[in-house]
Amino acid sequence: MSWRRSLPHLDQAQIATQKAIDDLEKAFEELRVFVEGNKSAESNPVRQQHLESIGKRLVNARAEKAEILRLIEELERNA
């Protein structure tokens, strides 16, 4: 299989990963605003766990995107 066949798949993975990042950022921000604006939610450990969980998923998605971009660059450089 030619390495060029991998590029569309990697490009699609990068697009999907960026969408996940956008969705996670939106979810994180909306939950953060809710928690900060609601004293009972602010002291709720479950809400804090949700924020932490979304934050971790966001970090992982950004790392995945960086790895995909690195692979694309490496394939193109070594063509």
PAPA-995623 format. One record per residue (C-alpha): residue in one letter; x negated, y, z; residue number from 0. Coordinates in Angstrom, 3 decimals, always signed. Example, Ala and Ser with C-alpha at 12.3 -4.5 7.8 and 13.67 -1.06 7.14 Angstrom:
BEGIN
<atom "A" <-12.300 -4.500 +7.800> 0>
<atom "S" <-13.670 -1.060 +7.140> 1>
! end
This chain:
BEGIN
<atom "M" <+0.000 +0.000 +0.000> 0>
<atom "S" <-1.335 +3.349 -0.990> 1>
<atom "W" <-1.966 +5.818 +1.807> 2>
<atom "R" <+0.122 +8.326 -0.189> 3>
<atom "R" <+3.176 +6.188 +0.504> 4>
<atom "S" <+2.644 +6.824 +4.207> 5>
<atom "L" <+2.870 +10.605 +3.878> 6>
<atom "P" <+6.640 +10.872 +3.276> 7>
<atom "H" <+7.249 +8.606 +6.271> 8>
<atom "L" <+4.896 +10.620 +8.444> 9>
<atom "D" <+6.479 +13.846 +7.232> 10>
<atom "Q" <+9.915 +12.460 +8.112> 11>
<atom "A" <+8.646 +11.377 +11.540> 12>
<atom "Q" <+7.252 +14.866 +12.090> 13>
<atom "I" <+10.620 +16.425 +11.165> 14>
<atom "A" <+12.493 +14.061 +13.478> 15>
<atom "T" <+10.042 +14.730 +16.288> 16>
<atom "Q" <+10.416 +18.493 +15.848> 17>
<atom "K" <+14.207 +18.104 +16.041> 18>
<atom "A" <+13.810 +16.125 +19.267> 19>
<atom "I" <+11.541 +18.862 +20.644> 20>
<atom "D" <+14.093 +21.535 +19.723> 21>
<atom "D" <+16.926 +19.559 +21.343> 22>
<atom "L" <+14.914 +18.887 +24.503> 23>
<atom "E" <+13.889 +22.544 +24.794> 24>
<atom "K" <+17.529 +23.594 +24.489> 25>
<atom "A" <+18.680 +21.022 +27.054> 26>
<atom "F" <+15.895 +22.005 +29.454> 27>
<atom "E" <+16.695 +25.711 +29.167> 28>
<atom "E" <+20.437 +25.241 +29.597> 29>
<atom "L" <+19.976 +23.001 +32.636> 30>
<atom "R" <+17.395 +25.378 +34.113> 31>
<atom "V" <+19.752 +28.349 +33.742> 32>
<atom "F" <+22.577 +26.326 +35.313> 33>
<atom "V" <+20.426 +25.229 +38.245> 34>
<atom "E" <+19.053 +28.723 +38.871> 35>
<atom "G" <+22.523 +30.255 +38.716> 36>
<atom "N" <+24.173 +27.709 +40.988> 37>
<atom "K" <+22.866 +27.478 +44.553> 38>
<atom "S" <+24.381 +24.040 +45.184> 39>
<atom "A" <+22.791 +22.707 +41.982> 40>
<atom "E" <+19.474 +24.355 +42.892> 41>
<atom "S" <+19.255 +22.305 +46.080> 42>
<atom "N" <+20.497 +19.141 +44.382> 43>
<atom "P" <+17.572 +16.718 +44.010> 44>
<atom "V" <+19.289 +14.926 +41.130> 45>
<atom "R" <+19.378 +18.134 +39.085> 46>
<atom "Q" <+15.697 +18.694 +39.834> 47>
<atom "Q" <+14.967 +15.127 +38.725> 48>
<atom "H" <+16.851 +15.775 +35.492> 49>
<atom "L" <+14.758 +18.880 +34.851> 50>
<atom "E" <+11.558 +16.951 +35.529> 51>
<atom "S" <+12.682 +14.097 +33.286> 52>
<atom "I" <+13.498 +16.418 +30.399> 53>
<atom "G" <+10.181 +18.199 +30.946> 54>
<atom "K" <+8.262 +14.911 +30.756> 55>
<atom "R" <+10.113 +13.876 +27.604> 56>
<atom "L" <+9.294 +17.265 +26.087> 57>
<atom "V" <+5.597 +16.824 +26.842> 58>
<atom "N" <+5.666 +13.346 +25.279> 59>
<atom "A" <+7.492 +14.575 +22.163> 60>
<atom "R" <+4.972 +17.386 +21.685> 61>
<atom "A" <+2.107 +14.914 +22.043> 62>
<atom "E" <+3.759 +12.606 +19.508> 63>
<atom "K" <+4.125 +15.465 +17.024> 64>
<atom "A" <+0.480 +16.426 +17.489> 65>
<atom "E" <-0.548 +12.819 +16.819> 66>
<atom "I" <+1.590 +12.640 +13.678> 67>
<atom "L" <+0.083 +15.880 +12.383> 68>
<atom "R" <-3.400 +14.545 +13.159> 69>
<atom "L" <-2.673 +11.378 +11.170> 70>
<atom "I" <-1.375 +13.379 +8.206> 71>
<atom "E" <-4.440 +15.609 +8.260> 72>
<atom "E" <-6.774 +12.617 +8.520> 73>
<atom "L" <-5.112 +10.854 +5.599> 74>
<atom "E" <-5.294 +13.955 +3.446> 75>
<atom "R" <-8.898 +14.685 +4.411> 76>
<atom "N" <-10.062 +11.158 +3.657> 77>
<atom "A" <-8.212 +10.901 +0.357> 78>
! end
